[in-house]
Amino acid sequence: MTAKEQLLQEVSDWSEHDAEVVLRAVQREHAGGVGDDWGELSKVHGVAFGETMKRLAEEERAAGHEPW
């Protein structure tokens, strides 16, 4: 039995919520996204950290210090 055939057998017992979860997972997979939302949070953290470090360096320069 193929995975697609097995899926069609299983899906009849799923709730609407279960179907939505699986659909989002497959859509993320096809879009090249990560398996969960933590990956996106990681990207946000990386950008925020970079912006914060840039701002701190600018503040240190404005105060006459060399940023480290």
LUMLOLUM-43877 format. One record per residue (C-alpha): x, y, z; residue number from 1; residue in three letters. Coordinates in nm, 3 decimals. Example, Ala and Ser with C-alpha at 12.3 -4.5 7.8 and 13.67 -1.06 7.14 Angstrom:
residues 2
<atom><xx>1.230</xx><yy>-0.450</yy><zz>0.780</zz><i>1</i><aa>ALA</aa></atom>
<atom><xx>1.367</xx><yy>-0.106</yy><zz>0.714</zz><i>2</i><aa>SER</aa></atom>
***
This chain:
residues 68
<atom><xx>0.000</xx><yy>0.000</yy><zz>0.000</zz><i>1</i><aa>MET</aa></atom>
<atom><xx>0.137</xx><yy>0.341</yy><zz>-0.092</zz><i>2</i><aa>THR</aa></atom>
<atom><xx>0.156</xx><yy>0.630</yy><zz>0.153</zz><i>3</i><aa>ALA</aa></atom>
<atom><xx>-0.111</xx><yy>0.812</yy><zz>-0.044</zz><i>4</i><aa>LYS</aa></atom>
<atom><xx>-0.347</xx><yy>0.512</yy><zz>-0.025</zz><i>5</i><aa>GLU</aa></atom>
<atom><xx>-0.285</xx><yy>0.477</yy><zz>0.348</zz><i>6</i><aa>GLN</aa></atom>
<atom><xx>-0.351</xx><yy>0.848</yy><zz>0.397</zz><i>7</i><aa>LEU</aa></atom>
<atom><xx>-0.685</xx><yy>0.820</yy><zz>0.219</zz><i>8</i><aa>LEU</aa></atom>
<atom><xx>-0.785</xx><yy>0.535</yy><zz>0.453</zz><i>9</i><aa>GLN</aa></atom>
<atom><xx>-0.682</xx><yy>0.724</yy><zz>0.766</zz><i>10</i><aa>GLU</aa></atom>
<atom><xx>-0.833</xx><yy>1.061</yy><zz>0.679</zz><i>11</i><aa>VAL</aa></atom>
<atom><xx>-1.194</xx><yy>0.952</yy><zz>0.719</zz><i>12</i><aa>SER</aa></atom>
<atom><xx>-1.146</xx><yy>0.932</yy><zz>1.098</zz><i>13</i><aa>ASP</aa></atom>
<atom><xx>-0.970</xx><yy>1.269</yy><zz>1.132</zz><i>14</i><aa>TRP</aa></atom>
<atom><xx>-1.127</xx><yy>1.579</yy><zz>1.278</zz><i>15</i><aa>SER</aa></atom>
<atom><xx>-1.133</xx><yy>1.902</yy><zz>1.081</zz><i>16</i><aa>GLU</aa></atom>
<atom><xx>-0.854</xx><yy>2.029</yy><zz>1.307</zz><i>17</i><aa>HIS</aa></atom>
<atom><xx>-0.638</xx><yy>1.724</yy><zz>1.229</zz><i>18</i><aa>ASP</aa></atom>
<atom><xx>-0.687</xx><yy>1.781</yy><zz>0.857</zz><i>19</i><aa>ALA</aa></atom>
<atom><xx>-0.589</xx><yy>2.149</yy><zz>0.891</zz><i>20</i><aa>GLU</aa></atom>
<atom><xx>-0.270</xx><yy>2.058</yy><zz>1.082</zz><i>21</i><aa>VAL</aa></atom>
<atom><xx>-0.165</xx><yy>1.808</yy><zz>0.817</zz><i>22</i><aa>VAL</aa></atom>
<atom><xx>-0.251</xx><yy>2.044</yy><zz>0.533</zz><i>23</i><aa>LEU</aa></atom>
<atom><xx>-0.039</xx><yy>2.325</yy><zz>0.687</zz><i>24</i><aa>ARG</aa></atom>
<atom><xx>0.252</xx><yy>2.084</yy><zz>0.737</zz><i>25</i><aa>ALA</aa></atom>
<atom><xx>0.241</xx><yy>1.972</yy><zz>0.375</zz><i>26</i><aa>VAL</aa></atom>
<atom><xx>0.212</xx><yy>2.331</yy><zz>0.252</zz><i>27</i><aa>GLN</aa></atom>
<atom><xx>0.517</xx><yy>2.431</yy><zz>0.462</zz><i>28</i><aa>ARG</aa></atom>
<atom><xx>0.709</xx><yy>2.136</yy><zz>0.321</zz><i>29</i><aa>GLU</aa></atom>
<atom><xx>0.630</xx><yy>2.239</yy><zz>-0.035</zz><i>30</i><aa>HIS</aa></atom>
<atom><xx>0.713</xx><yy>2.603</yy><zz>0.040</zz><i>31</i><aa>ALA</aa></atom>
<atom><xx>1.054</xx><yy>2.501</yy><zz>0.171</zz><i>32</i><aa>GLY</aa></atom>
<atom><xx>0.970</xx><yy>2.611</yy><zz>0.524</zz><i>33</i><aa>GLY</aa></atom>
<atom><xx>1.069</xx><yy>2.457</yy><zz>0.850</zz><i>34</i><aa>VAL</aa></atom>
<atom><xx>0.874</xx><yy>2.185</yy><zz>1.024</zz><i>35</i><aa>GLY</aa></atom>
<atom><xx>0.749</xx><yy>2.411</yy><zz>1.299</zz><i>36</i><aa>ASP</aa></atom>
<atom><xx>0.711</xx><yy>2.773</yy><zz>1.400</zz><i>37</i><aa>ASP</aa></atom>
<atom><xx>1.031</xx><yy>2.778</yy><zz>1.607</zz><i>38</i><aa>TRP</aa></atom>
<atom><xx>1.232</xx><yy>2.812</yy><zz>1.291</zz><i>39</i><aa>GLY</aa></atom>
<atom><xx>1.056</xx><yy>3.137</yy><zz>1.211</zz><i>40</i><aa>GLU</aa></atom>
<atom><xx>1.110</xx><yy>3.258</yy><zz>1.566</zz><i>41</i><aa>LEU</aa></atom>
<atom><xx>1.478</xx><yy>3.183</yy><zz>1.524</zz><i>42</i><aa>SER</aa></atom>
<atom><xx>1.492</xx><yy>3.408</yy><zz>1.216</zz><i>43</i><aa>LYS</aa></atom>
<atom><xx>1.317</xx><yy>3.689</yy><zz>1.403</zz><i>44</i><aa>VAL</aa></atom>
<atom><xx>1.559</xx><yy>3.650</yy><zz>1.692</zz><i>45</i><aa>HIS</aa></atom>
<atom><xx>1.856</xx><yy>3.666</yy><zz>1.456</zz><i>46</i><aa>GLY</aa></atom>
<atom><xx>1.736</xx><yy>3.988</yy><zz>1.298</zz><i>47</i><aa>VAL</aa></atom>
<atom><xx>1.644</xx><yy>4.147</yy><zz>1.632</zz><i>48</i><aa>ALA</aa></atom>
<atom><xx>1.981</xx><yy>4.051</yy><zz>1.782</zz><i>49</i><aa>PHE</aa></atom>
<atom><xx>2.167</xx><yy>4.202</yy><zz>1.487</zz><i>50</i><aa>GLY</aa></atom>
<atom><xx>1.966</xx><yy>4.524</yy><zz>1.506</zz><i>51</i><aa>GLU</aa></atom>
<atom><xx>2.022</xx><yy>4.549</yy><zz>1.882</zz><i>52</i><aa>THR</aa></atom>
<atom><xx>2.397</xx><yy>4.498</yy><zz>1.847</zz><i>53</i><aa>MET</aa></atom>
<atom><xx>2.412</xx><yy>4.763</yy><zz>1.574</zz><i>54</i><aa>LYS</aa></atom>
<atom><xx>2.222</xx><yy>5.010</yy><zz>1.791</zz><i>55</i><aa>ARG</aa></atom>
<atom><xx>2.450</xx><yy>4.940</yy><zz>2.090</zz><i>56</i><aa>LEU</aa></atom>
<atom><xx>2.760</xx><yy>4.993</yy><zz>1.873</zz><i>57</i><aa>ALA</aa></atom>
<atom><xx>2.620</xx><yy>5.326</yy><zz>1.753</zz><i>58</i><aa>GLU</aa></atom>
<atom><xx>2.549</xx><yy>5.432</yy><zz>2.112</zz><i>59</i><aa>GLU</aa></atom>
<atom><xx>2.903</xx><yy>5.337</yy><zz>2.219</zz><i>60</i><aa>GLU</aa></atom>
<atom><xx>3.053</xx><yy>5.537</yy><zz>1.933</zz><i>61</i><aa>ARG</aa></atom>
<atom><xx>2.832</xx><yy>5.836</yy><zz>2.019</zz><i>62</i><aa>ALA</aa></atom>
<atom><xx>2.961</xx><yy>5.816</yy><zz>2.377</zz><i>63</i><aa>ALA</aa></atom>
<atom><xx>3.322</xx><yy>5.816</yy><zz>2.249</zz><i>64</i><aa>GLY</aa></atom>
<atom><xx>3.391</xx><yy>5.446</yy><zz>2.302</zz><i>65</i><aa>HIS</aa></atom>
<atom><xx>3.503</xx><yy>5.189</yy><zz>2.051</zz><i>66</i><aa>GLU</aa></atom>
<atom><xx>3.243</xx><yy>4.910</yy><zz>2.025</zz><i>67</i><aa>PRO</aa></atom>
<atom><xx>3.369</xx><yy>4.563</yy><zz>2.105</zz><i>68</i><aa>TRP</aa></atom>
***
